[in-house]
Amino acid sequence: MGGERTAAWAKHLNESGIYPIVITRVWNENQKDLVDPLDRNEMLIEKTDKYEIRRLPYKRTLRDKLSKYRSLRVLQKALTLKELIFSNYFVKSLPYHNFYSHARDLIQSDDIKAVIASGRPFQSFFIGHKLKKEFDILWVPDYRDEWTTHKHTEGLGGIHKWINKLERKSELKWTSNADTFLTVSDNWRKSIGNLIGKNGEVVLNGFSDFVEKRVDETMNNQFVLTYAGTLYSSQNISIIIKSCLKLIDSGESIFVRFIGANMMPKELGRIMSLIKGYESHFEFLDRMPKEELNKYLNKSDLLFLTAFHDIKGWYPVKLFEYYASGVPILLCPTDDDQMRDFVKRTNSGFLANSENECLEVLSSCLKQKKQSGVVATERNIAHGVKYSRQYQAAILGELIRESLFLLKNRDRGVI
């Protein structure tokens, strides 16, 4: 999803008078994993009148090469630990260290005024920090996620706790000369800003385009609920599942699909323990290309997601993907925060926090489908457009222009 964020910037920043050059790594068609072998691994340059994308060769590390050998997993973990440690001190320790030398050459040969490093991996901030020191250009770290301020870092023990302390020092050092920073929610802007002592700005992930939903694509003989994406232990999935099982017991034809939830075996096991005896009403599919995913979303009556326990102020990317599909959203349980407010403001779905509330929503949606053939809401499109990637890119463009103005005048001693 991080790639889609920067791809949208490449597509739309020209509308703000900015010509972006994106440096990334070679990624072959149908490649599913960072460590998959590459058929083609030479530098590729895509240049248009709106943007430029430079895909640099990727040299697979020994850790990458060992990833397919389960018997060598201990050695692979040791090499991962080595990289986590040394990447705090040496750019050469990064698997993508050629980004630095390539960006350095570009800045020396072209009229480049700003650098944005989008994490994760957050070690890319090391590159932005070094380029700022060398060329004193505008330096903006982009936090697509929190780093060491993330709640998931609390309660760590042993080596993980030590690594987190090491990375916190790096986070403070690499952002010390940043001019501002970006993140994806106001809560995270505050928590990150409190740590690094900088004023940040919010640029949401957003959605690319609306997907037209065709009524005849739904499975008319079944009521289909779909969850797309990884499932984590901090998500309470039991309310929705138990509500569906009660409706199945009452004779309703319910079908629940999970796409990508089997990425975490432990979480898949959690679902399987809840649906024992009802397996025929559930389907588990692997992660898939976005085009194929959209087809499954469009064949659904409801798209459901859950809040993350004790994590406030965050818009998960799937919330925007769900909205763009046009299929109503069921948020259960809610976060009582940003996700809930998004669904209410855009009138894009339904909210529930208990089995009774969930059953009430599902029963109402089942009734609507039986009467009209489709579940729908009168979405607030005028408000929803503000969450588009194009709208958010305009916010970023204005931020860059203002920051460059301030930097220029500060250097001249005007401010």
N, C-alpha and C positions, 0 to 999 in steps of 0.2 A: 504494500500500500504506500510505502514511502516513495517508491518510484512514481506512482500516480500523482503524488503531491508535487514533486519537482517537474514532472512532465506537464502538469497543468500550468505551472509557472512559465515553462518554456513556451507553451502555446499562447499564453495571454499577456505576459509582461510587456510585449511589444505595443500593446494598446495603451500602455502608460509611458511610451517613449523610451523603453529600456530594451536593449538587445542582450538576451541571456546566452551564455555559453555553459552548457552542462557537461561536467566531466563525470563519467561513470565507467563501469567495467563492461567488457564484452559479455553478452548474454545471448546464447544461441536460441533459435526457435525451438519450442517444446522443451526447453530446459526447465526442470522443476526445482532444482536445488543448487545452492551456492557451490557445492563440491562436485556436481556432475561433470564428467569429462567434456571438453569443448571440441567440437568438430572444426570450428574456425576460431582462431585466437590472435588475430592481427588487429591493429588499430583501425577503427572505422569512424569516418567523419560524415555526419549528416548536416548539411548546411542549407538553410533557407533564408529568405529575406526577413524572417521573424525571429529565428533562433538558430543555435548551432549545438549539436550534441556530439561529444567526442567519447567514443567507447574504447577504453584502453585495454591492452592484453592483460590477462590475469594469470599469474604464475601460481599454480597449485602448490601449496605447502605440503610437507610430509604429513602433517596432521590431516589435510584434505585427502591425501592418497590412502591413508589408513582407515578412513571413515567406513569403507565397505567391509572391513574385516572385523567382525564382532569379537574374535579372539584377541584382538590387539586393542580393545577399547581402553584398557588401563593406560597403555602407552599414549593413545590419542588424548586422553584426559590430561596426562602429564604435559603434553605438548601445548594443549589449550591453556593450561595454567601458566606455562612459560610465556606464551604470547600475551596473556592478560597482564602479567607482571612487566615484561620488557617494553610493551607498547606504551607504558607510562613514561618511558625515558628516551626511547629511540624511534624516530619515524620509520627507520628501516625495518623495525619489527612488525610493522603493519602489513598485512597481506596485499594491500592496495597502496603501498608506499610510493608507487610511480605516479599517483595522483599529485603528490607534492611537487616533484620535479617538473611534471608537465604543466601544472598551474603556474609555477615559478617562471618557466620559459614563456608562457602566454602573457603574463603580466609585464615581463620585460620587453616583449615585442608588440604589444597591443595597448590600446587606450582603455584599460580595465580599471574601474574605479571602486569596485566592491567585490567582496567574496562572502558567500553564504555556504556554510557546511551544515548539511542536514543529517542529524543523527537519530536513530542509531544505525551503525555503531558510533558511539560517542567519541571514539578515538579519532574520528575525522576532525574533531575540534582542534586537535594537536596541529593539523595542517593549517587551519585558519589562523591559529595563534602565531605560528611561525611566519606566515605570509604577512600578517599585520606588522610584526616586528621588522621585517625586511623592507616592506614597501609603504607602510603607513597608509594603507587604503582602508576603506570602510570594511569592518569585520563584524559579521552577524552570525552567531551560532543559532541553528534552528533545532529546537527541542520538539520532536514529534511525540516524545514521551518524557516523563521525568527521568532523571538519571539517579543520582545518589539521594535525592529527596523522596524517591518513590517509596510508598508504604511497604511494598514487598521486600524492601531491604531491611525492615525492622525485624528483630528477632533472629538474625542470622548468627551462626556460630562458626567457630574454628576458622578455617582458611577463607571461607566466604566473607566473614566479618572483616578479616584483615585486608582482603582484596577491596572491599567496599571503602575502607579507610584510605587505601592507596588511591583509589579512583576519585574519592572526594578531593584529595589534594590536587589531583590532575584537573578536575573540573574547575576548581578555584583558580588554578594557574592558567589554564587555557582560555578561560573567559575573562581573565583579569584585564586584558587590553581590548575586549570587545566593546563596540560602540553602543550596541543594544542587543537584544535577543528576541527570538520568536518562539511561541509555543501555541498549543491548540486549545487552551481554555484559560479563563481568567483565574481560576483557583491555582492552576499550575504556574501561571505568570507570577502570582504572589509568592508561592512557595519557592520557586527557583530564584526570583528576584531577592527574596530575603537571604538566601544562601550566598549568592554571588555579588550582591550589592549593586545590581543593575536594574534599570527600568526596562521592562520588556513590552512586547506587543503581541496581541493575539491574532493569528491568522489561522482560521479553521481549515480542516481537511476538505470538507464539502463533498459535493457530488459533481460528476462531469456533465451528464446530460439526463434529461428525463427519458425514461423508457416507456413507450406506449404499451399499456396492458390491454390485451384482447380478451374479451369475456369468454370466447370459445376455447381459450387455452387452459382454463381450469378443468380439473378432473370432476365432471359433473356428478358422478356417482359417489364421490367421497368428499369429505370436508378435509382439506389438506393444510397442515401447519408446517412451516419450514424454518429451521434455524441454520444460518450459514456462518461458519467461522469456528475458530478454536473455542473450546469450552474450558474454563478454569475452575479451580476448587472454590474460589470466592464467589461463584455464581450459584444462586439457589434455583435449581432447575426442577425441584420436586413439586412445587405448586402447580406448574403447568402440566406436568406429566400425570400427577394424581387426578387433576381435574379432567384430563382427557380420558383416563381409565374409567372414571365414574360415568362419563358420557357413553363410552363404549359398552359398559355394563348395562346401560339403560337402552341400548339398541341402536345408538347413533353410529354412523359409518365415519370413523375418524382415522386419518392417516397422518403420521408425524414423520417428517424427514429431517435428518441432520446431515449437513454437508461440511466436512472438515473437522467434525468433533472427534473423530477417531485418531486425530493427531496426538492426543494425550491418552495413552492406554489406561491410566488410572481413572480419568474422567469418563472414558467410555465404559469402564467397569462400573462406575457409579450409576450411569444410566441403565445399564443392563440389569443391575440389581433391582431397580425400580420397576422395570417393565416385564419382569419374569412372568411368563404365561401369556403375555400379550405381544410377543415378538413380531407376529405377522402384521401388526398395525404400525410397525416402525421400520424405517429404512436408514442405513448409514452409508453415505457416499464419500469418496475421497475429495480432496480439494481439486478444483478444476479451473480452466481458463474463464475469464470474466464473461465472455460471450455465452458460454455454455451455462454458467451460473445464472445469468439473467433469464434464460429459458426456464430453469427450474423455479426461480422466483415468480415468474409470470404464471406458472401453473399452480400457484398456491392461493389459498383463500386468506390466510393470515401469515405474516412473517413475525416470529416472536424473538424477543431478546430479553435478557435479565440484567438488572443492575449488578454492579460489583460491590461486594460487602465492604463497607468502610471507605470506599473510594468515591469522593464527590468531585463535581466540577469537570466532568470529562465527557466528551462526545465520542463514543466508539465509531470507527469508520463504517461499520455495517449499518449504523443508524442512518447515515446519509445514503448508502446504497439501497436500503429498504425504501426510503422515502422516494428516491428517484424512480424506483420500479412502479410506483403507483399502487402497489398492493398494501392494504391496511396493516398497521403495525400493532402488535400486542406487546406491551412492556409490562412484564410481571416477574418478580416484584419491581417496583419503580425505585429510582434513586432519590426521590423527593428533591430533585435538583435539576441539572441541565437537561438530562434525557427526558424527564417528565415534562419540563417546560417546552422542549422542542416539539414533542408529540401534541401538546395542548395548543401551542401557538400556530402550528402548521395544520392542525386538525387532521393529522395523518393516521390516527389509530385510537387504541384503547389502553386504559391503565387498570391494573389490578394489583392488590397486595396480599390477598388471601385466597384460599380455595373457593370460598363462597363468592368473592368478587370475580374470580377467574371463571367460575362456572356460569355466573350471570352474563359475563361478556361473551363467552363461547356460545351459550344458549341463544343469545340475541343474534349473534352472527349466523348461527345455523338456521335460525328462523328467517333471517333476511335472504340467505342463499336459497332456501326452499321457495320463497315467495317471488324473488326477482332473478335468481340464477347466479347472482354475484354479490360479494360483500364489498361495500364501498363507503367512503366518507367524502364529504365535500371539502377537499383539501384547500388550505389557504395558500395558493400558489404565489400570490404577491409577496407574502412574507417568506415563503420557502425559497424564493430566488436568491435571497440574501445568503443562503448556505451553498450556493453554487461555487464551483472552483473559479469560475470567471470573475465573480463578484469578489471573492477572497483574494484573487491575484491583483485586482485593482487596489485593494487595501494595502497589499504588500508593495505595489508599485509606488503608491503615494508615500509609504514609509521610507522606501529607499531614497526617493527624491528629496524628502525632507531631511533625512539623515546626512545625505551628501551635502546638502546646503549648509547644515550646521557644522559639519566637519570642515568644509572649505572656509567658512567664516571664522571658525575657531583657530585654524592654522594662520589666518591673516590677522588674528588678534582682534577681530570685530566683536566676538562674543567670548 
